[in-house]
């Protein structure tokens, strides 16, 4: 039975909502929009299963780290002694260290809706390459989101099963609402119960339909959670203009609105990824999607995990910084965590 994640509403921005309205109005004003509207009534979403918000006291801080050289190649073979970690610029002893050989866990979180069905379904199915390329003992889970995130496949090391489930996804649902921010928060909270390396691979247009004044709260939450977000934009084919000799004034306005809306959506994907030390890919064709998935598989296989026991229990946000021995090496990791409050 498929499950619905516990949702945390109210963590989306007015800017994202305005971007969604621009995109929606533009899509309704062009030929491709007519196809989208014809699918809008297809499928009904399952009712949201409410649950408690997860809150965890932090007495051990884990930090996922990737290291690349000056040519962008991932660096392997590093040990605990090669790293230094700083909490608000105070160096901390590394209490735990997981090398790249330690299994990873990643959630494929996929936007579900008619626009993806029409324009990007093949790009999503190409994620089959990502699933097939990770290590045999890595675990993968699959979920979709529209109004709410829905778990399609729980974590498994059975890559054949996961690849089969990827092909069962119904993209007809969810035209009216794409609650990206709230869905990401729900997924992050769901992953918080797991130990070890955790990554969300987000396949999304970046469109977010909810309104809220709490974008800063969302950004802060992502910065402090031990989950890396790697985003892959699905909007490349959607934003390709229909070629015509002459456009009407309304069609020109629709295209301008579409361009502005997707600029907001791209910004949302960049912020989600940057807040967690992740990456974002804007692939434009099948070849670029294949290259992005291959690089993501490499990243998942080359993540180190460091942990330390914090000495301050003040309930405040603490900056994190990781250094690695070696000339010209670049380190990516999440930028902060929230210390537990003293009891």
N, C-alpha and C positions, 0 to 999 in steps of 0.2 A: 504494500500500500504506500502510495506517495504521500509525503509529509509536507506540511507548510511550516516554515521557520517561524519562531516567535518574532513578531514585528515590533520595531520601535519607531513610531511615527513622529513627525515633526522635526526632522533633521535635514530638510532640504531648503534650498535657497529660493528667494523670489526671482533672482536673476535666472536660475535654471528654469523656473516655471515660465518666465517670459520667453526664454529661448524655445521652450516646448511649444508655446502658443504660436510663435513665429513659424516654427517648422510645420506645425499642424495646419495652420492657415495656408501656408505655401503649398503643402502637399495636396490640400483640397482644391487649390487653384490651378493645378497642372494635370496632365494626362495620367501620370502614374498615380495620382491621388484617387482617381476614379476606381482603380483596381483595389486600392487600400480600403476604400469605403465599402466596396462590395463584399469584403471579408470582415467588416467590423462587427457584425452580429454573430459571427461564428464562435461557438464555445462559450461556456460560462465558467467562471473561476470558482474554485472551492472556497467555502467560508473560512475566514481567518481563525486559526486556533490560537487564542490568547494564552500567554504564560507570563511568568515573572521575569523582570529584567535581571540579567546576570550581573552580579557585582563581586569582584574578586579582590581580596586583600593581597597586595604585592609584597611578599617577603623574599622573593627571588626574581630577578629581572633577566629575561632571556632576550638576546639580540641576534637576529639573523644577519649574516654578513656575506657579501660576495666581493671578490677581489679580482680586478682586471689589470692587465699590463697596459703599457702605452699604446699598444695596437688594438686594445679592446678585447683581447683574449682572456678567458677566465683562467685564473691561477689555481692550480691544485697542489697537493703535497705540503700544505702549511700545517704547523702544529700549534699547540697552545702557546708555546714560548714566542711565537712570531707575532702575537697580538698583544695590544694594551687597550684597556677600556677605561673611560673617564666618565664619572657621574658629576655633572656641574663642574667640570675641569679638575676634579679630584680623582686620581687614579684608584681603581678598585682591583683587588685580587680576583682573578678569573676562577670561579668556583667549579664551573662545568664547561666542558668543551666537546662539541660533536663535530668530527671532521666531515668532509664532503661525502665520505662513504656511508654515513648514517642515513637511513631512509628518510625521504621527504613525504609530506602530505600536501596535496593541493586540491582545491575545489574549483571546478569549472563552473562559473556562474554566468549564465547565458540569457541575454535579453530574448523574450519570447513575444512575438506579435506578427501581424501580417506584413509589415514593412521588411522584417527579417526574412520571412517566408519568400517574399517576392524578389528581394535583392541580395540577400547575404546567406541563404541557407547553405549553399555549397561551400562558402568560406568557413562556416561553423563546422560542417562535416569534415573539413580539412584538418580540424583539431584532432581527428583520428591519428594523424601523424604525430602530434604531441604526445598523446596517450601511449602510442606504440614505442616512442623513443626514450621514455624515462626508464629508470632502473627497474629491474624485476620486483624488488621489494618496496618500491615507492607505492604509496596509496593514493588513489584518485577517487573523488566524489563528483557528482554532477547535479546541478540545480539550475532551474530556470526562474526568471522573475518577470512579472508585469506589474500588476497591482501589489502582489505579495510574492516572496520567493517560495519556490516549491522544490523539495528534494526529489530528484529522479532516481539517484543511485547513491547509497551511503558509501563510506570509504571502503575500498577494496583493493587488493593487489592483483585481482583478476582483470588484466587489461583487455582480454577478449570480451568479457562481460561488459566492461565499461564502454568499449567501442560499440558494442551492439546497442546499449542503452542510448548512446549519443544519437543513433539513427532513429530512435523511437520518438523523439521530441516532436510535439505538435506545436507549431508556431502560429496557429490561427488565433490563439487567445490573446487578450490583453491590448487591443488597439486603443482603448480609451485612456488607460493609465499606464505609465511607465515610472514606477516609484524606485528610481535607481538608488538614491541616497539611503532611504529607509531599508531597502533590500540589502545593501552592502553592510549596513550596521547590524542587521539581523544575522547575516552570514558571519560577520566578525565575532559576534557574541556566541554563535553556535560553535565556532572553532576554538573559542577561548577555553573550552573544557579539555582540549587535547594538549598533550605535552609534545615537545619536539618541534621540528621544522614545519611551518604552516604558511601556505601561500594561497591567495585567491587569484585565479586567472579569469579576468572579467572580459567577456565578449559582449560588447555593447556599442550602441550608437552614441552614448553619452547623454541622451535626452532624458530629462527628469521632469515629471509632471506635477510634483507636489510643491506646495508653497509653505515657506517657513522663514522665520528670522534667525534660525539657529545654524547657519552655515559654519560659523566659527566653532560652535559646539561639535559639529560633525568632524571638522578638520582636527580639532584637539583630540577627539576620541581616536581617530585613525592614527594620529601621531604616537599615541601612548600604547596602542595594542601591539602585541607580538605577532602580527600577521602582515605579510608582504602582499601588496596588490600589484599585479601586472595586468595592464589594460591593453586590449586589442580593439581598435575602433572598427565598427561594422558599417560605417556610413559612407564609405568611398563610392560604392555603386549608386547609393540613393541620391547623392548630391550631383551626379553627372547630369548636365542639362540635356533636354531633348533638342536635337538639332532642327532648326527651322530657319527659313529664309528671313522671315519677319515676325517679330513678337508684338503682341498687343501691349498696351500700357499696363494692363493688369498682369499679364504674364511677366513683364519686366519687374514689376513690384514683387510678384511671387518669388522670383529668382533672388531678388535682393533680400527678401525676408528669409528665404531658405539659407542663403549664405551667412546671414547674421546669426540665425538660430544655430547652425552647426558650429559656428565659431564659439558660441557659449557652451555647446556640448563638448567640443574638443577641450576647452578650458577645464570643464568638470573632470574629464578623464585624466588630464595632466595633474590636477590637484589631488585626486584620489590616490594616484600612484606615487607622486612626490612625497605625500604625507607619510608614506610607509617605507620609503627607501626603495620603491619599485620602479618599473619602467612603463612606458606607453608606446604602442606601435600604431601608426596610421598607414596601414597597407592599402594599396589601390587596385591590386589585381591578384590573380591566383598565385603567381610566382612570389609576390611580396608576402602574401599570407603564409605560404609555405616556408619562406625564409624566417618570418617572425616566429612561427611555431617551433622551428628547429632551434632558434636561438633561445626561446623560453625553456625548451627541454634541456639545453646546455646549462642555463642558469639554475634550474631546479637541481641538476646533478652537481652543481658547484657551490652550494650554499654551506657555509660554516655556521655553527650555532654556539654563541658564547653566553655565559650566564654569570651573574655575580649576586652576592647578598647585600642589599642596600643597607647603609648605616643610618640614614635619616628617615624618620617616620613622621613627616610633616603634612602629608596630604597634598603636596604641591607638585607641579610639573617640573621634572628635572631634565636637563639637556644631556644627551648621550653623544659620546664621540669615541670612535674606534680608530686606532692606529695599527699599521702593519709594517713589519720590517721589509725593506726592499726598496730600491730606487724606482721612482716613476709608477708606483702601484696606486690604483684608485680603489677606495673602499666605499661600498654602498650599504647603508643600514638605516633603520628607523631613527628619527632624531630625538625622541623623548620618551619618558614614561612618567606615570603618576605614582608617587610614593604612598605607601599605606599610612594611615593615621595612627598615631600612638594610642594604645589601648589604655 
